[in-house]
Amino acid sequence: MSMFQDIPVDVGVVYEGERIRFKDTQVELGGERIDTKFELARVKSLDQVEDGKINVIGPDIKDMAGGGSYPLGILVEVAGKELEEGLEGVVERRIHAYCNYIEGLMHLNQRYDIWLRLSKKSFAKGFNSFAYMGKVMERLFKSELSIIEKIQITFITDPAKVRDMYSEALKIYDARDSKARGLKDEEVDYFYGCSLCQSFVCVITPQRYSNCGSISWFDARASARIDPKGMQYAIDKGQLVDPVKGEYSGVNELVKKKSLGEFSRVWLYTAFGYPHTSCGCFEAVAFYIPEVDGFGIVHRGFKELTVNGLPFSTVADSTAGGRQIDGFHGLSIEYMRSPKFLQADGGWNRVVWMPTSIMERIKDFIPQEVKGKIATEMESKNVDELKKFLEGQAHPVVERWKALPTEAAEAPAEEKEVPVTEGAPVIELPTLPITAGTFKIILKDAKIHAKKVIIRAEKAEKR
């Protein structure tokens, strides 16, 4: 692009989605190795913003040791006669897209979860200052959002100052989220879609925040109005097909179109059947634990193993990439405060485990009947400990165990052995899912040779 001739690396949408491995990284900013990081947008009056100013508080990129990980705060302050505070979330979420237009710069996640990596190659080309990043962001913001008349950007790397501003940012996020509560999905004619992080479409409703946790229904509506051809757009709900699972004909039609036919249905309020797809920018994941017939929740900042022995990265991989996988559901923390939260699956009565850090954030929204009955990493490190805890606390999910069929335990299931004659055709399947414990293994382009086949009658899985 000609508008970036003074930037030492290329800038364009072709670099969106670029991934940089740690061995190829010059510096890492934020991410799982760093506790305090954030990005924040604020709307100011015209006299409070010095247009084009880019400020760096703390070490610049060129002053950082290669291969190191550093705290980072990004503060974008904008002004304009048509700008209002309600648009802050819209401006803020575009930081992700604009950073990813830069060759050799990877930006993941949002708000207090940001994770950036600058490649060694781009650093060697001269991209050695936050000033270059700021210039790219400034020009893209103004070219795509004409209502921004002035903009100034501050990059904070001084650890103490990042910590101070981080606390303030958390309060601002929470105040924003609280304003969006109250409106119900049934009270609006339109939902909104977001394709910012390429998950085909993230469906945003009044009671279901974007998976990344940074865009409410009001944010998406405002964004669609000021940029009708942008990354957020209206979705005509259409006919309500299933009020419990959250299925709408209009949502199905749009998802089918955006996914080029790969998906034709989405159920908004469940982790089973046709769960909402995710890219990878979700704040947390709900994962099914079959041993207790309940759900665990784990967020990106949790560094220990979950109760079923898996790290966040493995759990997240089961739902990322725009896939529908039974029992795995990418979601935002704010969605956990919604009455629609896993509504079709039993809601909070089905949640059995989560980290203490999540528990502390949403404790005021946990129903009274399950308060004190949901385990954390402090009470349960494995499934056996989890079972004992749930029984001891009389968690509602224990009642579901009593309702499960016991015939299988009383008598072995009927088996029929089917001999395989020599020369019988080999079974060839393009995709074959196999469930083993809490793992789901998918064999692609598989050829199966068998000397005998055993057919066993089984009860239908209870969900």
Secondary structure, 3 states (H helix, E strand, C coil): CHHHCCCCCCECHHHCCCCCCHHHEEEEEECCCCCCEEEEEEEECHHHCCCCCEEEECCCHHHCCCCEEECEEEEEEEECCCCCHHHHHHHHHHHHHHHHCECCEEEECCHHHCEEEEEHHHHHCCCCCHHHHHHHHHHHHHHHCCCCCEEEEEEECCHHHHHHHHHHHHHHHHHHHHHHCCCCHHHCCEEEEECCCCCCCEEEECCECCCCCCCCHHHHHHHHHHCCCCCEEEEECCCEEECCCCEEHHHHHHHHHHCCCCCCCCECCCCCCCECCCCCCCCEEEEEECCCCEEEEEECCCCCCCCCCCCHHHHHHCCCCCCCCCCEEEECCHHHHCCCCCHHHCHHHHEEECCHHHHHHHHHHCCHHHCCCCECCCCCCCHHHHHHHHHHHCCCHHHHHHHCCCHHHHCCCCEEEEECCCCCCCEEEEEEEEEECCEEEEEEEEEECCCEEEEECCCCCCC
